[in-house]
Amino acid sequence: MRLKRIPYRLISVTTAALLAAGCGEKPPAMAPHTPEVGVVTLTPAAVPVTAELTGRTSAFLDAQVRARVDGIVVRREFTEGGIVKAGQRLYKIDPAPYIAQLNNAKASYAKAHANLVSTTAQAERYKVLVAANAVSKQDYDNAVAAQGQAQADVASAKAAIDTAQINLGYTDVTSPVSGQAGISQVTPGAYVQAAQATLMVSVQQLDPMYVDLTQSSLDGLKLRRQMQEGRLSTNGPNAAKVTLILEDGRVYAEQGRLQFSDVTVDPSTGSVTVRAIFLNKDRVLLPGMFVRARIEEGVNPNALVVPVQGITHDQKGTAIAMVVDKDNKVAQRPLVTSGTVGQSWVVESGLNAGERVIVEGIDKVRPGMAVKAVPAHLPEAPADASTAAAAAKPASGA
């Protein structure tokens, strides 16, 4: 059997190690590697508080033009879809029956007036005669009563003239508002009725335009509570800005103003109506369109924002952040967030101002691990006035 030959170098190293062990000496230990992470130090920042709501557009003015007298439509005097002015005649209803009624009322008035002249003269004569006992007191009283009846007949005839003139005026169907005419619901030759309030056409003013949004009563309650606690500040409902997002996802060019919030909660949906107003010079908005709106409800002056890369979520969906404590060790914090602003999360609870949040190298650390904190190199946020907020300030490592 052939023996392997052991190299001389291996025998020398082994012998030296045994001699060192025998003398109580230990080999030097390797220094542990401390990972380096990028952090940001949280500082309070003023962040706009926004709410995104859905709703539909509605016309600023919506007038339904209906028949106020019975009759045959003689002609239409507007173009469907065209712009009409307030007071402009839209339809002409056959006026002949109403001209006849007016003439009849005028004749009745003349008859009543003539009778009044006669009874007045008789009452004046009887007044003199009754003083001389030439007529009885009863005859004088009857004459005075006849005079009063004649005066009432004159007043009634004058009211009949006024009514006939009003009805004759209703044969000119005019637009009550300035706006855009819709589809005509009647044609020349159609019979319209006042009792049925026949719809003839709708005229809508589309500039400006209302947007009626729905907000849950819970969100409204939360907003009012935050304002009462001083966590939010606002410049008043008329100063609140509204950004509109159209059905195709585009942002509407004009910025709107919040008009008011309804004070009644719909019991069937648990929501309230919030109304905003927008200019609509180019007629982009039409009544009934489905839209989304972002409303700046106020400003949180002491909000804590964390870059999105600094927050993860566990299996239950809870937001998690890793922070570096005063001993330069990693600690895990569960968070409650209220949404995003720009490229950052707005943190409601779980973090405090001055804490260092890990935003770079978060995948190579664990809770309790010692780390070296250095300022994080974050990309600059795009300059967008509607979403910009004060970002968390990078801090130097300890």
Residue pairs with C-beta under 8 A, 6 or more apart in sequence:
20 27
34 370
34 371
34 372
35 361
35 364
35 365
35 369
35 371
35 372
36 361
36 371
36 372
36 374
37 324
37 358
37 360
37 361
37 362
37 364
37 365
37 371
37 372
37 373
37 374
38 358
38 359
38 360
38 361
38 373
38 374
38 375
38 376
38 377
38 394
39 324
39 356
39 357
39 358
39 359
39 360
39 373
39 374
39 375
39 376
39 394
39 395
39 397
40 306
40 307
40 310
40 356
40 357
40 359
40 375
40 376
40 378
40 392
40 393
40 394
40 395
41 354
41 355
41 356
41 357
41 392
41 393
41 394
41 395
42 304
42 305
42 306
42 351
42 352
42 353
42 354
42 355
42 356
42 357
42 392
43 353
43 354
43 390
43 392
43 393
44 301
44 302
44 303
44 304
44 353
45 303
45 304
45 305
45 389
45 390
45 391
45 392
46 299
46 300
46 301
46 303
46 389
46 390
47 299
47 300
47 303
47 305
47 341
47 346
47 389
47 390
48 296
48 298
48 299
48 300
48 341
48 389
49 223
49 226
49 232
49 296
49 297
49 298
49 299
49 300
50 294
50 295
50 296
50 297
50 339
50 341
51 215
51 219
51 223
51 294
51 295
51 297
52 292
52 293
52 294
52 295
53 213
53 214
53 215
53 274
53 292
53 293
53 295
54 213
54 214
54 290
54 291
54 292
54 293
55 211
55 212
55 213
55 214
55 274
55 290
55 291
55 292
55 293
56 211
56 212
56 288
56 289
56 290
56 291
57 209
57 210
57 211
57 212
57 285
57 286
57 287
57 288
57 289
57 291
58 209
58 210
58 211
58 212
58 287
58 288
59 179
59 204
59 205
59 206
59 209
59 210
59 287
60 204
60 205
60 206
60 207
60 208
60 209
60 210
60 277
61 177
61 179
61 203
61 204
61 205
62 202
62 203
62 204
62 205
62 287
63 175
63 176
63 177
63 179
63 202
63 203
63 204
64 199
64 202
65 90
65 173
65 175
65 176
65 199
65 200
65 201
65 202
65 203
66 197
66 198
66 199
66 200
67 93
67 173
67 192
67 193
67 194
67 196
67 197
67 198
67 200
68 170
68 173
68 194
69 93
69 98
69 167
69 170
69 171
69 194
70 191
70 192
70 193
70 194
70 195
71 93
71 94
71 95
71 97
71 98
71 171
71 191
71 192
72 93
72 94
72 189
72 190
72 191
72 192
73 91
73 92
73 93
73 94
73 186
73 187
73 188
73 189
73 190
73 191
73 192
73 200
74 91
74 92
74 93
74 94
74 188
75 91
75 92
75 188
76 90
76 91
76 184
76 186
76 187
76 188
77 88
77 89
77 90
77 91
77 92
78 84
78 88
78 90
78 175
78 181
78 201
79 181
80 181
80 182
80 183
80 184
80 201
81 180
81 181
81 182
81 183
82 180
82 181
83 178
83 179
83 180
83 181
84 90
84 175
84 178
84 179
84 180
84 181
84 203
85 175
85 178
86 175
86 176
86 177
86 178
87 174
87 175
88 174
88 175
89 172
89 173
89 174
90 173
90 174
90 175
90 181
90 200
90 201
91 173
91 186
91 200
92 171
92 172
92 173
93 170
93 171
93 172
93 173
93 192
94 171
95 168
95 171
98 164
98 167
98 168
98 170
98 171
99 168
101 164
101 167
101 168
102 161
102 164
102 165
102 168
104 164
105 157
105 160
105 161
105 163
105 164
106 161
108 157
108 160
109 154
109 157
109 158
109 160
109 161
111 157
112 150
112 153
112 154
112 156
112 157
113 154
113 157
115 150
115 153
116 147
116 150
116 151
116 153
116 154
118 150
119 143
119 146
119 147
119 149
119 150
120 147
120 150
122 143
122 146
122 147
123 140
123 143
123 144
123 146
123 147
125 143
126 135
126 139
126 140
126 143
126 144
127 140
129 135
129 140
130 136
130 137
130 139
130 140
170 194
173 200
175 181
175 203
176 203
177 203
177 205
178 205
179 203
179 204
179 205
179 206
180 203
180 204
180 205
180 206
181 201
181 202
181 203
182 201
182 202
182 203
182 204
183 201
184 200
184 201
185 198
185 199
185 200
185 201
186 192
186 198
186 200
186 201
192 198
192 200
204 287
206 280
206 283
206 285
206 286
206 287
207 279
207 280
207 281
207 283
208 277
208 278
208 279
208 280
209 277
209 278
209 279
209 280
209 285
209 287
210 259
210 275
210 276
210 277
211 242
211 244
211 256
211 275
211 276
211 277
211 278
211 285
211 291
211 293
212 273
212 274
212 275
213 273
213 274
213 275
213 276
213 293
213 295
214 269
214 271
214 272
214 273
214 274
215 261
215 271
215 272
215 273
215 274
216 270
216 271
217 265
217 270
217 271
217 272
218 270
220 261
220 272
223 232
223 297
223 298
226 232
226 298
226 300
227 233
227 234
227 298
231 300
231 302
232 297
232 298
232 299
232 300
233 298
233 299
233 301
234 240
234 297
234 298
234 299
237 258
237 259
237 260
237 261
238 257
238 258
238 259
239 257
240 257
240 258
240 295
240 296
240 297
240 298
241 255
241 256
241 257
241 258
241 295
241 296
242 255
242 256
242 257
242 258
242 276
242 278
242 293
242 294
242 295
242 296
243 251
243 252
243 255
243 256
243 293
243 294
243 386
244 251
244 252
244 254
244 256
244 276
244 278
244 291
244 292
244 293
245 251
245 252
245 291
245 292
245 293
245 294
246 252
246 284
246 289
246 291
247 289
247 290
247 291
252 278
252 284
252 285
252 291
253 284
254 278
254 279
254 280
255 278
256 276
256 277
256 278
256 293
257 276
257 277
258 274
258 275
258 276
258 295
259 275
259 276
259 277
260 274
260 275
261 272
261 273
261 274
261 275
262 272
262 273
262 274
262 275
263 272
264 272
265 271
265 272
266 272
266 273
274 295
276 293
276 295
278 285
285 291
294 386
300 346
303 341
303 346
303 347
303 389
304 346
304 347
304 351
304 352
304 353
304 392
305 341
305 344
305 345
305 346
305 347
305 389
305 390
305 391
305 392
306 321
306 344
306 345
306 347
306 351
306 357
306 359
306 392
307 343
307 344
307 345
307 359
307 376
307 378
307 391
307 392
308 340
308 343
308 344
308 345
309 359
309 360
309 362
310 321
310 322
310 357
310 358
310 359
310 362
311 319
311 320
311 321
311 335
311 337
311 345
312 319
312 320
312 321
312 362
313 319
313 320
314 320
318 334
318 335
319 334
319 335
319 336
319 337
319 345
319 350
320 332
320 333
320 334
320 335
321 332
321 333
321 335
321 347
321 350
321 351
321 357
321 358
322 330
322 331
322 332
322 333
322 357
322 358
322 362
322 365
322 367
323 330
323 331
323 332
323 333
323 351
323 355
323 356
323 357
323 358
324 330
324 331
324 356
324 358
324 371
324 373
324 398
325 331
326 398
327 370
328 370
328 371
328 372
328 373
328 398
329 368
329 369
329 370
329 371
330 358
330 365
330 366
330 367
330 368
330 369
330 370
330 371
331 367
331 368
332 367
333 350
333 351
334 350
335 345
335 347
335 348
335 349
335 350
335 351
336 347
336 348
336 349
336 350
337 345
337 346
337 347
337 348
338 346
338 347
338 348
339 345
339 346
340 346
341 387
341 389
342 381
342 382
342 384
342 387
342 388
342 389
342 391
343 379
343 381
344 389
344 391
344 392
351 357
356 373
356 395
357 392
358 365
358 371
358 373
359 376
359 378
360 376
360 377
361 371
365 371
372 397
373 395
373 397
373 398
374 396
374 397
375 394
375 395
375 396
375 397
376 394
377 394
378 391
378 394
381 388
381 391
